């Protein structure tokens, strides 16, 4: 994925391609933070089965595996945060391992499914986990075809199939990767601690902006069941604002608040 980003040398850049990259970054980051994390991992609100599956598909498009795998590992993290059993703690195994080394290890490929029995009841979620490459593949092909159509019909845009693939899929996905990974790594070493939790979680405004609100990590570890991670008005939590909008539209309900 990282090497494929070098394709910009050959495909170049256009405003349309960059807009696609930014838009897909925001959309997929929201699906990861709002649903993979706050919904599937912590059940901080309720959603219908249809909405649940729709956002599971969007989350799968971020190429971070399926919702069951993701939630299982994250629940394990909260039980053992920054202790020896925590598979991605920078305090235990160093920064690079916590950032991305842990999920490249075969030892951590299979999650503890005993922690996600509530999710295993849904065959569509199990299907997404089993065939987790299909949604990203469909997105990549769709972007390639879209770029070719734009090039054929509106050549003045200066956009090609290769350009949409490289910018819209590879660059956007890698940016989404590292945005997500910073919460495991940087948010346990860089920032301020409002609450004396049993781990090294920190609050960090910069990381909150990059991840649409996940940077208020010390807040989250204090009250993980809350749909809101920016507890005060000045703590920008774009994911929570998006969830409030979905609730206003009737798509989700019963957002759990800070005690």
C-alpha positions in Angstrom: 0.0 0.0 0.0 2.8 2.4 0.9 4.8 1.7 -2.2 1.8 2.1 -4.4 1.6 5.8 -3.2 4.7 6.4 -5.3 2.4 6.1 -8.3 1.9 9.8 -8.1 5.2 10.1 -10.0 3.5 8.7 -13.1 -0.1 9.7 -12.7 0.3 13.3 -11.4 -2.3 15.3 -9.6 -5.5 17.1 -10.2 -8.0 18.9 -7.9 -10.6 16.2 -8.5 -8.2 13.4 -7.4 -7.1 15.3 -4.3 -10.8 16.0 -3.4 -11.5 12.3 -3.7 -8.6 11.4 -1.4 -9.7 13.9 1.2 -13.4 13.0 1.0 -12.7 9.3 1.3 -10.3 9.9 4.2 -13.0 11.7 6.1 -15.7 9.3 5.3 -13.8 6.2 6.1 -12.2 7.7 9.2 -15.7 8.5 10.5 -16.8 4.9 9.8 -13.8 3.6 11.8 -14.1 6.0 14.7 -17.9 6.2 14.9 -18.8 2.6 14.1 -15.8 0.3 14.3 -14.7 2.0 17.5 -17.6 3.7 19.3 -20.3 1.3 18.1 -18.9 -2.2 17.4 -16.2 -2.0 20.1 -18.0 -0.1 22.9 -21.7 -0.1 22.0 -22.1 3.6 22.9 -25.3 3.9 20.9 -27.9 1.8 19.1 -28.5 1.3 15.3 -30.7 -0.8 13.2 -29.3 -3.9 11.5 -29.3 -2.2 8.1 -27.4 0.9 9.3 -25.1 -1.3 11.3 -24.2 -3.2 8.1 -23.9 -0.1 5.9 -21.3 1.5 8.2 -19.6 -1.9 8.6 -19.1 -1.9 4.9 -17.8 1.7 4.9 -15.4 0.7 7.7 -14.2 -2.3 5.8 -13.4 0.1 2.9 -10.7 1.6 5.1 -8.7 -1.7 4.8 -8.4 -2.3 8.5 -10.0 -5.7 8.3 -13.6 -6.5 9.4 -15.6 -5.1 12.3 -15.4 -8.3 14.4 -11.6 -8.5 14.1 -11.2 -4.8 14.9 -13.6 -4.8 17.9 -12.1 -8.0 19.4 -8.6 -6.6 19.4 -9.8 -3.2 20.8 -11.8 -4.8 23.6 -8.8 -6.8 24.5 -6.8 -3.5 24.6 -9.1 -1.9 27.1 -9.0 -4.9 29.4 -5.2 -5.0 29.5 -4.3 -1.4 28.5 -0.5 -0.8 28.7 0.1 -4.0 30.7 2.1 -6.9 29.3 -1.0 -8.5 27.7 -1.7 -5.4 25.7 -0.6 -6.3 22.1 0.0 -2.7 21.0 1.3 -0.8 24.0 4.3 1.5 23.4 5.2 1.1 27.0 5.6 -2.6 26.6 7.1 -3.1 23.1 8.1 0.3 21.8 6.6 2.9 19.5 7.0 1.2 16.1 5.5 -2.1 17.3 2.5 -0.3 18.9 2.0 1.9 15.8 1.9 -0.9 13.2 4.1 -3.8 14.0 1.6 -5.7 16.1 -0.9 -6.5 13.4 1.8 -7.6 11.0 2.6 -10.4 13.3 1.0 -13.8 12.7 0.7 -14.2 16.4 -1.9 -11.5 16.5 -3.7 -12.2 13.3 -6.5 -14.2 14.9 -8.5 -12.3 17.5 -10.1 -13.6 20.7 -13.6 -14.2 19.5 -14.8 -14.8 23.0 -14.9 -11.0 23.5 -17.3 -10.4 20.6 -20.0 -13.0 20.9 -22.6 -10.2 20.5 -21.2 -9.4 17.0 -20.9 -13.1 16.0 -24.7 -13.3 16.0 -24.8 -11.4 12.6 -23.8 -13.6 9.6 -23.3 -10.5 7.5 -20.6 -9.2 9.9 -18.9 -12.6 9.9 -19.0 -12.5 6.1 -17.3 -9.1 6.1 -14.6 -10.5 8.4 -14.0 -13.6 6.3 -13.8 -11.7 3.0 -12.4 -8.5 4.3 -10.5 -7.7 1.0 -13.6 -7.6 -1.2 -14.9 -4.2 -0.1 -11.5 -2.5 -0.6 -11.1 -4.2 -3.9 -14.5 -3.0 -5.1 -13.6 0.6 -4.0 -10.3 0.5 -5.8 -11.9 -0.8 -9.0 -14.7 1.7 -8.7 -12.2 4.6 -8.4 -10.3 3.3 -11.4 -13.4 3.1 -13.6 -14.6 6.5 -12.3 -11.3 8.1 -13.3 -11.5 6.6 -16.8 -15.0 7.9 -17.2 -14.0 11.4 -16.1 -11.1 11.3 -18.4 -13.2 10.3 -21.4 -16.1 12.7 -20.8 -14.5 15.6 -19.1 -10.8 15.7 -20.2 -10.6 19.3 -19.1 -10.5 18.0 -15.5 -7.1 16.5 -16.1 -8.1 13.4 -14.1 -7.3 9.8 -15.2 -8.1 6.3 -13.9 -4.7 5.8 -12.5 -4.8 9.2 -10.8 -8.1 8.4 -9.0 -6.7 5.0 -8.0 -3.5 6.3 -6.5 -4.9 9.4 -4.8 -8.4 8.2 -4.0 -7.5 4.7 -2.8 -3.8 4.3 -2.0 -2.8 7.7 -0.6 -6.1 8.2 1.2 -6.0 4.7 2.7 -2.4 5.1 3.9 -3.3 8.4 5.5 -6.3 6.8 7.2 -4.0 4.0 8.4 -1.5 6.2 10.2 -4.2 8.5 11.5 -5.8 5.5 13.2 -2.5 4.0 14.4 -1.5 7.2 16.2 -4.1 6.5 18.8 -2.4 3.2 19.7 1.1 4.8 19.7 1.3 8.6 20.1 -1.8 8.9 22.3 -0.1 6.8 24.9 3.0 8.9 25.1 2.2 12.4 23.9 -0.4 14.7 25.5 -2.0 15.6 28.8 -3.7 13.4 31.4 -6.9 14.8 32.9 -7.7 11.5 34.6 -5.4 9.2 36.5 -6.4 6.0 34.6 -4.6 2.7 35.0 -2.8 3.2 31.7 -0.8 5.9 29.9 -3.6 7.3 27.7 -3.3 11.0 26.8 -5.5 13.8 25.4 -4.0 15.4 22.3 -5.8 18.2 20.3 -3.7 17.6 17.1 -4.5 13.9 17.0 -8.1 14.7 17.8 -8.3 16.8 14.7 -6.5 14.2 12.5 -8.8 11.4 13.8 -12.1 13.3 14.0 -12.1 13.2 17.8 -10.2 10.1 18.9 -7.3 12.1 20.2 -9.2 12.7 23.5 -7.9 9.4 24.5 -7.5 9.9 28.2 -11.1 11.0 28.3 -12.1 7.8 26.4 -10.2 5.5 28.8 -11.9 7.1 31.7 -15.4 6.7 30.3 -15.1 4.2 27.4 -18.9 3.7 27.2 -19.5 7.4 26.2 -20.3 8.2 22.6 -18.6 11.5 23.2 -14.8 11.7 23.7 -14.4 15.5 23.7 -16.0 16.1 27.0 -16.0 19.9 27.0 -17.1 22.3 24.3 -13.5 23.3 23.4 -12.6 19.6 22.9 -13.4 19.2 19.2 -14.9 15.8 18.5 -16.1 15.7 14.9 -17.1 12.1 15.1 -19.5 12.9 17.9 -21.0 15.8 15.9 -21.5 13.4 13.0 -23.2 10.9 15.3 -25.5 13.6 16.7 -26.5 14.4 13.1 -27.2 10.7 12.4 -29.3 10.6 15.5 -31.2 13.7 14.4 -31.9 12.0 11.1 -33.3 9.0 13.0 -30.5 6.6 11.7 -29.1 5.9 15.2 -30.4 6.4 18.7 -29.6 6.4 22.4 -26.2 7.9 22.4 -24.6 7.3 25.8 -23.3 10.5 27.4 -20.5 11.3 29.8 -21.7 10.4 33.4 
